[in-house]
């Protein structure tokens, strides 16, 4: 099966692909630059859990719900 696209649709698709690739490269670069800090935070969190300093699932969901609500409120146009 052959699909024929109009030139403007081809450009739109090519631009979307390029944009997605650039976003992936940017994220990969950020991860590479921050790998050590990320690993330190993960180790810190694991150590806290090992010491019994974790929080319950219900508390976590409540905290995340509050953070999400605050973030959503910030996204609304003023």
PyMOL Python script that loads the backbone (N, CA, C, O; Angstrom):
from pymol import cmd

cmd.read_pdbstr("""\
ATOM      1  N   UNK A   1       0.849  -1.168   0.000  1.00  0.00           N
ATOM      2  CA  UNK A   1       0.000   0.000   0.000  1.00  0.00           C
ATOM      3  C   UNK A   1       0.899   1.236   0.000  1.00  0.00           C
ATOM      4  O   UNK A   1       1.872   1.312   0.750  1.00  0.00           O
ATOM      5  N   UNK A   2       0.567   2.173  -0.828  1.00  0.00           N
ATOM      6  CA  UNK A   2       1.325   3.409  -0.940  1.00  0.00           C
ATOM      7  C   UNK A   2       0.471   4.557  -0.435  1.00  0.00           C
ATOM      8  O   UNK A   2      -0.701   4.686  -0.788  1.00  0.00           O
ATOM      9  N   UNK A   3       1.080   5.389   0.397  1.00  0.00           N
ATOM     10  CA  UNK A   3       0.384   6.572   0.899  1.00  0.00           C
ATOM     11  C   UNK A   3       1.074   7.785   0.311  1.00  0.00           C
ATOM     12  O   UNK A   3       2.295   7.921   0.398  1.00  0.00           O
ATOM     13  N   UNK A   4       0.299   8.650  -0.277  1.00  0.00           N
ATOM     14  CA  UNK A   4       0.848   9.859  -0.867  1.00  0.00           C
ATOM     15  C   UNK A   4       0.429  11.036   0.001  1.00  0.00           C
ATOM     16  O   UNK A   4      -0.752  11.244   0.277  1.00  0.00           O
ATOM     17  N   UNK A   5       1.424  11.794   0.419  1.00  0.00           N
ATOM     18  CA  UNK A   5       1.163  12.959   1.267  1.00  0.00           C
ATOM     19  C   UNK A   5       1.395  14.238   0.489  1.00  0.00           C
ATOM     20  O   UNK A   5       2.225  14.294  -0.418  1.00  0.00           O
ATOM     21  N   UNK A   6       0.661  15.242   0.854  1.00  0.00           N
ATOM     22  CA  UNK A   6       0.915  16.566   0.284  1.00  0.00           C
ATOM     23  C   UNK A   6       2.236  17.070   0.836  1.00  0.00           C
ATOM     24  O   UNK A   6       2.619  16.698   1.945  1.00  0.00           O
ATOM     25  N   UNK A   7       2.936  17.902   0.091  1.00  0.00           N
ATOM     26  CA  UNK A   7       4.223  18.425   0.558  1.00  0.00           C
ATOM     27  C   UNK A   7       4.141  19.090   1.932  1.00  0.00           C
ATOM     28  O   UNK A   7       5.053  18.943   2.746  1.00  0.00           O
ATOM     29  N   UNK A   8       3.065  19.814   2.192  1.00  0.00           N
ATOM     30  CA  UNK A   8       2.944  20.489   3.494  1.00  0.00           C
ATOM     31  C   UNK A   8       2.801  19.476   4.639  1.00  0.00           C
ATOM     32  O   UNK A   8       3.268  19.716   5.752  1.00  0.00           O
ATOM     33  N   UNK A   9       2.151  18.347   4.350  1.00  0.00           N
ATOM     34  CA  UNK A   9       2.031  17.298   5.367  1.00  0.00           C
ATOM     35  C   UNK A   9       3.370  16.605   5.591  1.00  0.00           C
ATOM     36  O   UNK A   9       3.726  16.263   6.719  1.00  0.00           O
ATOM     37  N   UNK A  10       4.109  16.402   4.495  1.00  0.00           N
ATOM     38  CA  UNK A  10       5.444  15.815   4.625  1.00  0.00           C
ATOM     39  C   UNK A  10       6.330  16.716   5.479  1.00  0.00           C
ATOM     40  O   UNK A  10       7.055  16.235   6.350  1.00  0.00           O
ATOM     41  N   UNK A  11       6.272  18.031   5.226  1.00  0.00           N
ATOM     42  CA  UNK A  11       7.072  18.977   6.022  1.00  0.00           C
ATOM     43  C   UNK A  11       6.668  18.942   7.493  1.00  0.00           C
ATOM     44  O   UNK A  11       7.518  18.950   8.383  1.00  0.00           O
ATOM     45  N   UNK A  12       5.372  18.903   7.732  1.00  0.00           N
ATOM     46  CA  UNK A  12       4.878  18.863   9.110  1.00  0.00           C
ATOM     47  C   UNK A  12       5.376  17.616   9.827  1.00  0.00           C
ATOM     48  O   UNK A  12       5.809  17.685  10.978  1.00  0.00           O
ATOM     49  N   UNK A  13       5.316  16.493   9.156  1.00  0.00           N
ATOM     50  CA  UNK A  13       5.776  15.235   9.752  1.00  0.00           C
ATOM     51  C   UNK A  13       7.282  15.276   9.975  1.00  0.00           C
ATOM     52  O   UNK A  13       7.764  14.873  11.033  1.00  0.00           O
ATOM     53  N   UNK A  14       8.024  15.757   8.990  1.00  0.00           N
ATOM     54  CA  UNK A  14       9.484  15.845   9.132  1.00  0.00           C
ATOM     55  C   UNK A  14       9.864  16.765  10.289  1.00  0.00           C
ATOM     56  O   UNK A  14      10.781  16.460  11.051  1.00  0.00           O
ATOM     57  N   UNK A  15       9.162  17.890  10.421  1.00  0.00           N
ATOM     58  CA  UNK A  15       9.438  18.820  11.524  1.00  0.00           C
ATOM     59  C   UNK A  15       9.126  18.183  12.871  1.00  0.00           C
ATOM     60  O   UNK A  15       9.869  18.368  13.835  1.00  0.00           O
ATOM     61  N   UNK A  16       8.033  17.436  12.941  1.00  0.00           N
ATOM     62  CA  UNK A  16       7.662  16.769  14.195  1.00  0.00           C
ATOM     63  C   UNK A  16       8.702  15.719  14.572  1.00  0.00           C
ATOM     64  O   UNK A  16       9.072  15.591  15.739  1.00  0.00           O
ATOM     65  N   UNK A  17       9.167  14.976  13.586  1.00  0.00           N
ATOM     66  CA  UNK A  17      10.199  13.970  13.858  1.00  0.00           C
ATOM     67  C   UNK A  17      11.476  14.642  14.334  1.00  0.00           C
ATOM     68  O   UNK A  17      12.079  14.205  15.314  1.00  0.00           O
ATOM     69  N   UNK A  18      11.897  15.705  13.646  1.00  0.00           N
ATOM     70  CA  UNK A  18      13.108  16.417  14.027  1.00  0.00           C
ATOM     71  C   UNK A  18      12.981  16.985  15.441  1.00  0.00           C
ATOM     72  O   UNK A  18      13.915  16.897  16.238  1.00  0.00           O
ATOM     73  N   UNK A  19      11.834  17.559  15.742  1.00  0.00           N
ATOM     74  CA  UNK A  19      11.595  18.122  17.071  1.00  0.00           C
ATOM     75  C   UNK A  19      11.676  17.040  18.144  1.00  0.00           C
ATOM     76  O   UNK A  19      12.262  17.244  19.207  1.00  0.00           O
ATOM     77  N   UNK A  20      11.080  15.891  17.849  1.00  0.00           N
ATOM     78  CA  UNK A  20      11.125  14.779  18.803  1.00  0.00           C
ATOM     79  C   UNK A  20      12.537  14.278  19.017  1.00  0.00           C
ATOM     80  O   UNK A  20      12.931  13.976  20.143  1.00  0.00           O
ATOM     81  N   UNK A  21      13.306  14.189  17.932  1.00  0.00           N
ATOM     82  CA  UNK A  21      14.700  13.743  18.055  1.00  0.00           C
ATOM     83  C   UNK A  21      15.528  14.735  18.870  1.00  0.00           C
ATOM     84  O   UNK A  21      16.358  14.345  19.692  1.00  0.00           O
ATOM     85  N   UNK A  22      15.290  16.009  18.629  1.00  0.00           N
ATOM     86  CA  UNK A  22      16.023  17.027  19.388  1.00  0.00           C
ATOM     87  C   UNK A  22      15.670  16.955  20.877  1.00  0.00           C
ATOM     88  O   UNK A  22      16.538  17.122  21.734  1.00  0.00           O
ATOM     89  N   UNK A  23      14.397  16.705  21.176  1.00  0.00           N
ATOM     90  CA  UNK A  23      13.985  16.582  22.574  1.00  0.00           C
ATOM     91  C   UNK A  23      14.653  15.375  23.226  1.00  0.00           C
ATOM     92  O   UNK A  23      15.111  15.454  24.366  1.00  0.00           O
ATOM     93  N   UNK A  24      14.707  14.266  22.506  1.00  0.00           N
ATOM     94  CA  UNK A  24      15.361  13.065  23.043  1.00  0.00           C
ATOM     95  C   UNK A  24      16.843  13.310  23.283  1.00  0.00           C
ATOM     96  O   UNK A  24      17.384  12.916  24.316  1.00  0.00           O
ATOM     97  N   UNK A  25      17.499  13.963  22.324  1.00  0.00           N
ATOM     98  CA  UNK A  25      18.922  14.270  22.502  1.00  0.00           C
ATOM     99  C   UNK A  25      19.137  15.163  23.710  1.00  0.00           C
ATOM    100  O   UNK A  25      20.070  14.959  24.486  1.00  0.00           O
ATOM    101  N   UNK A  26      18.272  16.148  23.863  1.00  0.00           N
ATOM    102  CA  UNK A  26      18.376  17.075  24.990  1.00  0.00           C
ATOM    103  C   UNK A  26      18.201  16.336  26.315  1.00  0.00           C
ATOM    104  O   UNK A  26      18.951  16.570  27.262  1.00  0.00           O
ATOM    105  N   UNK A  27      17.219  15.453  26.380  1.00  0.00           N
ATOM    106  CA  UNK A  27      16.992  14.678  27.599  1.00  0.00           C
ATOM    107  C   UNK A  27      18.172  13.750  27.888  1.00  0.00           C
ATOM    108  O   UNK A  27      18.598  13.619  29.035  1.00  0.00           O
ATOM    109  N   UNK A  28      18.695  13.112  26.849  1.00  0.00           N
ATOM    110  CA  UNK A  28      19.856  12.238  27.037  1.00  0.00           C
ATOM    111  C   UNK A  28      21.052  13.027  27.545  1.00  0.00           C
ATOM    112  O   UNK A  28      21.782  12.566  28.422  1.00  0.00           O
ATOM    113  N   UNK A  29      21.251  14.222  26.988  1.00  0.00           N
ATOM    114  CA  UNK A  29      22.363  15.065  27.420  1.00  0.00           C
ATOM    115  C   UNK A  29      22.190  15.474  28.886  1.00  0.00           C
ATOM    116  O   UNK A  29      23.142  15.441  29.665  1.00  0.00           O
ATOM    117  N   UNK A  30      20.956  15.861  29.250  1.00  0.00           N
ATOM    118  CA  UNK A  30      20.688  16.261  30.640  1.00  0.00           C
ATOM    119  C   UNK A  30      20.957  15.089  31.588  1.00  0.00           C
ATOM    120  O   UNK A  30      21.586  15.255  32.633  1.00  0.00           O
ATOM    121  N   UNK A  31      20.472  13.907  31.210  1.00  0.00           N
ATOM    122  CA  UNK A  31      20.690  12.729  32.056  1.00  0.00           C
ATOM    123  C   UNK A  31      22.173  12.434  32.222  1.00  0.00           C
ATOM    124  O   UNK A  31      22.629  12.119  33.320  1.00  0.00           O
ATOM    125  N   UNK A  32      22.927  12.536  31.124  1.00  0.00           N
ATOM    126  CA  UNK A  32      24.365  12.269  31.198  1.00  0.00           C
ATOM    127  C   UNK A  32      25.053  13.289  32.105  1.00  0.00           C
ATOM    128  O   UNK A  32      25.933  12.931  32.888  1.00  0.00           O
ATOM    129  N   UNK A  33      24.653  14.557  32.000  1.00  0.00           N
ATOM    130  CA  UNK A  33      25.266  15.608  32.806  1.00  0.00           C
ATOM    131  C   UNK A  33      24.908  15.492  34.284  1.00  0.00           C
ATOM    132  O   UNK A  33      25.672  15.928  35.145  1.00  0.00           O
ATOM    133  N   UNK A  34      23.765  14.913  34.574  1.00  0.00           N
ATOM    134  CA  UNK A  34      23.274  14.859  35.945  1.00  0.00           C
ATOM    135  C   UNK A  34      23.281  13.457  36.545  1.00  0.00           C
ATOM    136  O   UNK A  34      22.706  13.227  37.608  1.00  0.00           O
ATOM    137  N   UNK A  35      23.932  12.529  35.863  1.00  0.00           N
ATOM    138  CA  UNK A  35      23.919  11.127  36.286  1.00  0.00           C
ATOM    139  C   UNK A  35      24.416  10.940  37.718  1.00  0.00           C
ATOM    140  O   UNK A  35      23.792  10.225  38.502  1.00  0.00           O
ATOM    141  N   UNK A  36      25.518  11.569  38.058  1.00  0.00           N
ATOM    142  CA  UNK A  36      26.075  11.395  39.402  1.00  0.00           C
ATOM    143  C   UNK A  36      25.120  11.932  40.471  1.00  0.00           C
ATOM    144  O   UNK A  36      24.910  11.288  41.498  1.00  0.00           O
ATOM    145  N   UNK A  37      24.551  13.096  40.231  1.00  0.00           N
ATOM    146  CA  UNK A  37      23.612  13.682  41.209  1.00  0.00           C
ATOM    147  C   UNK A  37      22.371  12.803  41.349  1.00  0.00           C
ATOM    148  O   UNK A  37      21.874  12.598  42.457  1.00  0.00           O
ATOM    149  N   UNK A  38      21.875  12.289  40.233  1.00  0.00           N
ATOM    150  CA  UNK A  38      20.704  11.417  40.265  1.00  0.00           C
ATOM    151  C   UNK A  38      21.017  10.159  41.066  1.00  0.00           C
ATOM    152  O   UNK A  38      20.221   9.739  41.905  1.00  0.00           O
ATOM    153  N   UNK A  39      22.176   9.559  40.805  1.00  0.00           N
ATOM    154  CA  UNK A  39      22.561   8.346  41.530  1.00  0.00           C
ATOM    155  C   UNK A  39      22.720   8.618  43.026  1.00  0.00           C
ATOM    156  O   UNK A  39      22.343   7.784  43.849  1.00  0.00           O
ATOM    157  N   UNK A  40      23.277   9.782  43.386  1.00  0.00           N
ATOM    158  CA  UNK A  40      23.403  10.133  44.814  1.00  0.00           C
ATOM    159  C   UNK A  40      22.031  10.240  45.467  1.00  0.00           C
ATOM    160  O   UNK A  40      21.833   9.769  46.587  1.00  0.00           O
ATOM    161  N   UNK A  41      21.091  10.855  44.771  1.00  0.00           N
ATOM    162  CA  UNK A  41      19.736  10.993  45.331  1.00  0.00           C
ATOM    163  C   UNK A  41      19.067   9.626  45.488  1.00  0.00           C
ATOM    164  O   UNK A  41      18.378   9.378  46.477  1.00  0.00           O
ATOM    165  N   UNK A  42      19.271   8.753  44.522  1.00  0.00           N
ATOM    166  CA  UNK A  42      18.699   7.405  44.616  1.00  0.00           C
ATOM    167  C   UNK A  42      19.304   6.668  45.806  1.00  0.00           C
ATOM    168  O   UNK A  42      18.581   6.054  46.591  1.00  0.00           O
ATOM    169  N   UNK A  43      20.626   6.726  45.943  1.00  0.00           N
ATOM    170  CA  UNK A  43      21.290   6.075  47.077  1.00  0.00           C
ATOM    171  C   UNK A  43      20.809   6.646  48.405  1.00  0.00           C
ATOM    172  O   UNK A  43      20.601   5.904  49.366  1.00  0.00           O
ATOM    173  N   UNK A  44      20.634   7.962  48.459  1.00  0.00           N
ATOM    174  CA  UNK A  44      20.145   8.615  49.681  1.00  0.00           C
ATOM    175  C   UNK A  44      18.748   8.095  50.030  1.00  0.00           C
ATOM    176  O   UNK A  44      18.457   7.792  51.187  1.00  0.00           O
ATOM    177  N   UNK A  45      17.896   7.996  49.015  1.00  0.00           N
ATOM    178  CA  UNK A  45      16.541   7.495  49.235  1.00  0.00           C
ATOM    179  C   UNK A  45      16.527   6.047  49.693  1.00  0.00           C
ATOM    180  O   UNK A  45      15.762   5.679  50.584  1.00  0.00           O
ATOM    181  N   UNK A  46      17.368   5.232  49.086  1.00  0.00           N
ATOM    182  CA  UNK A  46      17.453   3.823  49.496  1.00  0.00           C
ATOM    183  C   UNK A  46      17.940   3.709  50.933  1.00  0.00           C
ATOM    184  O   UNK A  46      17.440   2.888  51.701  1.00  0.00           O
ATOM    185  N   UNK A  47      18.919   4.536  51.293  1.00  0.00           N
ATOM    186  CA  UNK A  47      19.426   4.516  52.669  1.00  0.00           C
ATOM    187  C   UNK A  47      18.328   4.917  53.646  1.00  0.00           C
ATOM    188  O   UNK A  47      18.211   4.333  54.724  1.00  0.00           O
ATOM    189  N   UNK A  48      17.528   5.908  53.277  1.00  0.00           N
ATOM    190  CA  UNK A  48      16.419   6.311  54.143  1.00  0.00           C
ATOM    191  C   UNK A  48      15.434   5.158  54.332  1.00  0.00           C
ATOM    192  O   UNK A  48      14.977   4.901  55.445  1.00  0.00           O
ATOM    193  N   UNK A  49      15.114   4.472  53.244  1.00  0.00           N
ATOM    194  CA  UNK A  49      14.198   3.336  53.345  1.00  0.00           C
ATOM    195  C   UNK A  49      14.787   2.237  54.211  1.00  0.00           C
ATOM    196  O   UNK A  49      14.082   1.625  55.013  1.00  0.00           O
ATOM    197  N   UNK A  50      16.091   1.985  54.049  1.00  0.00           N
ATOM    198  CA  UNK A  50      16.754   0.967  54.861  1.00  0.00           C
ATOM    199  C   UNK A  50      16.694   1.303  56.349  1.00  0.00           C
ATOM    200  O   UNK A  50      16.655   0.406  57.190  1.00  0.00           O
ATOM    201  N   UNK A  51      16.687   2.595  56.672  1.00  0.00           N
ATOM    202  CA  UNK A  51      16.602   3.022  58.073  1.00  0.00           C
ATOM    203  C   UNK A  51      15.158   3.097  58.562  1.00  0.00           C
ATOM    204  O   UNK A  51      14.907   3.469  59.709  1.00  0.00           O
ATOM    205  N   UNK A  52      14.209   2.745  57.695  1.00  0.00           N
ATOM    206  CA  UNK A  52      12.803   2.786  58.090  1.00  0.00           C
ATOM    207  C   UNK A  52      12.196   4.176  58.032  1.00  0.00           C
ATOM    208  O   UNK A  52      11.187   4.439  58.686  1.00  0.00           O
ATOM    209  N   UNK A  53      12.791   5.055  57.267  1.00  0.00           N
ATOM    210  CA  UNK A  53      12.318   6.437  57.194  1.00  0.00           C
ATOM    211  C   UNK A  53      11.348   6.673  56.035  1.00  0.00           C
ATOM    212  O   UNK A  53      11.076   7.819  55.676  1.00  0.00           O
ATOM    213  N   UNK A  54      10.836   5.610  55.460  1.00  0.00           N
ATOM    214  CA  UNK A  54       9.903   5.754  54.347  1.00  0.00           C
ATOM    215  C   UNK A  54       8.539   6.223  54.819  1.00  0.00           C
ATOM    216  O   UNK A  54       8.273   6.289  56.020  1.00  0.00           O
ATOM    217  N   UNK A  55       7.679   6.549  53.867  1.00  0.00           N
ATOM    218  CA  UNK A  55       6.308   6.947  54.196  1.00  0.00           C
ATOM    219  C   UNK A  55       5.353   5.922  53.575  1.00  0.00           C
ATOM    220  O   UNK A  55       5.708   5.210  52.635  1.00  0.00           O
ATOM    221  N   UNK A  56       4.168   5.867  54.106  1.00  0.00           N
ATOM    222  CA  UNK A  56       3.196   4.896  53.613  1.00  0.00           C
ATOM    223  C   UNK A  56       2.715   5.294  52.215  1.00  0.00           C
ATOM    224  O   UNK A  56       2.848   6.443  51.794  1.00  0.00           O
ATOM    225  N   UNK A  57       2.161   4.324  51.524  1.00  0.00           N
ATOM    226  CA  UNK A  57       1.614   4.589  50.198  1.00  0.00           C
ATOM    227  C   UNK A  57       0.521   5.640  50.233  1.00  0.00           C
ATOM    228  O   UNK A  57       0.446   6.488  49.344  1.00  0.00           O
ATOM    229  N   UNK A  58      -0.334   5.593  51.258  1.00  0.00           N
ATOM    230  CA  UNK A  58      -1.418   6.569  51.372  1.00  0.00           C
ATOM    231  C   UNK A  58      -0.861   7.974  51.563  1.00  0.00           C
ATOM    232  O   UNK A  58      -1.345   8.927  50.952  1.00  0.00           O
ATOM    233  N   UNK A  59       0.166   8.102  52.421  1.00  0.00           N
ATOM    234  CA  UNK A  59       0.777   9.417  52.638  1.00  0.00           C
ATOM    235  C   UNK A  59       1.435   9.919  51.353  1.00  0.00           C
ATOM    236  O   UNK A  59       1.343  11.099  51.015  1.00  0.00           O
ATOM    237  N   UNK A  60       2.089   9.023  50.655  1.00  0.00           N
ATOM    238  CA  UNK A  60       2.741   9.407  49.407  1.00  0.00           C
ATOM    239  C   UNK A  60       1.711   9.902  48.400  1.00  0.00           C
ATOM    240  O   UNK A  60       1.903  10.943  47.772  1.00  0.00           O
ATOM    241  N   UNK A  61       0.621   9.159  48.245  1.00  0.00           N
ATOM    242  CA  UNK A  61      -0.418   9.572  47.297  1.00  0.00           C
ATOM    243  C   UNK A  61      -0.995  10.925  47.687  1.00  0.00           C
ATOM    244  O   UNK A  61      -1.270  11.752  46.818  1.00  0.00           O
ATOM    245  N   UNK A  62      -1.182  11.160  48.981  1.00  0.00           N
ATOM    246  CA  UNK A  62      -1.712  12.446  49.439  1.00  0.00           C
ATOM    247  C   UNK A  62      -0.742  13.577  49.110  1.00  0.00           C
ATOM    248  O   UNK A  62      -1.153  14.626  48.614  1.00  0.00           O
ATOM    249  N   UNK A  63       0.543  13.365  49.384  1.00  0.00           N
ATOM    250  CA  UNK A  63       1.551  14.390  49.077  1.00  0.00           C
ATOM    251  C   UNK A  63       1.603  14.680  47.587  1.00  0.00           C
ATOM    252  O   UNK A  63       1.618  15.836  47.164  1.00  0.00           O
ATOM    253  N   UNK A  64       1.629  13.612  46.795  1.00  0.00           N
ATOM    254  CA  UNK A  64       1.690  13.804  45.345  1.00  0.00           C
ATOM    255  C   UNK A  64       0.427  14.487  44.825  1.00  0.00           C
ATOM    256  O   UNK A  64       0.494  15.300  43.903  1.00  0.00           O
ATOM    257  N   UNK A  65      -0.712  14.162  45.409  1.00  0.00           N
ATOM    258  CA  UNK A  65      -1.963  14.810  45.013  1.00  0.00           C
ATOM    259  C   UNK A  65      -1.923  16.308  45.265  1.00  0.00           C
ATOM    260  O   UNK A  65      -2.383  17.092  44.435  1.00  0.00           O
ATOM    261  N   UNK A  66      -1.373  16.710  46.414  1.00  0.00           N
ATOM    262  CA  UNK A  66      -1.255  18.138  46.727  1.00  0.00           C
ATOM    263  C   UNK A  66      -0.301  18.830  45.761  1.00  0.00           C
ATOM    264  O   UNK A  66      -0.574  19.932  45.283  1.00  0.00           O
ATOM    265  N   UNK A  67       0.816  18.172  45.483  1.00  0.00           N
ATOM    266  CA  UNK A  67       1.785  18.764  44.549  1.00  0.00           C
ATOM    267  C   UNK A  67       1.190  18.888  43.151  1.00  0.00           C
ATOM    268  O   UNK A  67       1.415  19.882  42.461  1.00  0.00           O
ATOM    269  N   UNK A  68       0.428  17.874  42.737  1.00  0.00           N
ATOM    270  CA  UNK A  68      -0.192  17.919  41.418  1.00  0.00           C
ATOM    271  C   UNK A  68      -1.220  19.038  41.349  1.00  0.00           C
ATOM    272  O   UNK A  68      -1.276  19.773  40.363  1.00  0.00           O
ATOM    273  N   UNK A  69      -2.034  19.170  42.395  1.00  0.00           N
ATOM    274  CA  UNK A  69      -3.039  20.226  42.419  1.00  0.00           C
ATOM    275  C   UNK A  69      -2.379  21.599  42.358  1.00  0.00           C
ATOM    276  O   UNK A  69      -2.861  22.482  41.648  1.00  0.00           O
ATOM    277  N   UNK A  70      -1.290  21.791  43.087  1.00  0.00           N
ATOM    278  CA  UNK A  70      -0.575  23.073  43.066  1.00  0.00           C
ATOM    279  C   UNK A  70      -0.002  23.330  41.682  1.00  0.00           C
ATOM    280  O   UNK A  70      -0.076  24.450  41.177  1.00  0.00           O
ATOM    281  N   UNK A  71       0.570  22.299  41.066  1.00  0.00           N
ATOM    282  CA  UNK A  71       1.138  22.461  39.735  1.00  0.00           C
ATOM    283  C   UNK A  71       0.055  22.802  38.719  1.00  0.00           C
ATOM    284  O   UNK A  71       0.240  23.687  37.883  1.00  0.00           O
ATOM    285  N   UNK A  72      -1.076  22.101  38.790  1.00  0.00           N
ATOM    286  CA  UNK A  72      -2.168  22.376  37.871  1.00  0.00           C
ATOM    287  C   UNK A  72      -2.693  23.794  38.040  1.00  0.00           C
ATOM    288  O   UNK A  72      -3.029  24.457  37.059  1.00  0.00           O
ATOM    289  N   UNK A  73      -2.764  24.259  39.284  1.00  0.00           N
ATOM    290  CA  UNK A  73      -3.226  25.629  39.536  1.00  0.00           C
ATOM    291  C   UNK A  73      -2.270  26.636  38.915  1.00  0.00           C
ATOM    292  O   UNK A  73      -2.703  27.679  38.425  1.00  0.00           O
ATOM    293  N   UNK A  74      -0.974  26.338  38.928  1.00  0.00           N
ATOM    294  CA  UNK A  74       0.016  27.238  38.314  1.00  0.00           C
ATOM    295  C   UNK A  74      -0.100  27.266  36.793  1.00  0.00           C
ATOM    296  O   UNK A  74       0.262  28.260  36.164  1.00  0.00           O
ATOM    297  N   UNK A  75      -0.603  26.181  36.194  1.00  0.00           N
ATOM    298  CA  UNK A  75      -0.684  26.091  34.741  1.00  0.00           C
ATOM    299  C   UNK A  75      -1.854  26.860  34.166  1.00  0.00           C
ATOM    300  O   UNK A  75      -1.866  27.163  32.973  1.00  0.00           O
ATOM    301  N   UNK A  76      -2.832  27.181  34.984  1.00  0.00           N
ATOM    302  CA  UNK A  76      -4.017  27.880  34.494  1.00  0.00           C
ATOM    303  C   UNK A  76      -3.653  29.311  34.101  1.00  0.00           C
ATOM    304  O   UNK A  76      -2.917  29.998  34.810  1.00  0.00           O
ATOM    305  N   UNK A  77      -4.187  29.746  32.950  1.00  0.00           N
ATOM    306  CA  UNK A  77      -3.899  31.135  32.543  1.00  0.00           C
ATOM    307  C   UNK A  77      -4.504  32.120  33.527  1.00  0.00           C
ATOM    308  O   UNK A  77      -5.579  31.894  34.082  1.00  0.00           O
ATOM    309  N   UNK A  78      -3.816  33.179  33.723  1.00  0.00           N
ATOM    310  CA  UNK A  78      -4.281  34.196  34.693  1.00  0.00           C
ATOM    311  C   UNK A  78      -4.948  35.331  34.000  1.00  0.00           C
ATOM    312  O   UNK A  78      -5.400  36.273  34.652  1.00  0.00           O
TER     313      UNK A  78
END
""", "prot")
cmd.dss("prot")
cmd.show_as("cartoon", "prot")
cmd.util.cbc("prot")
cmd.orient("prot")
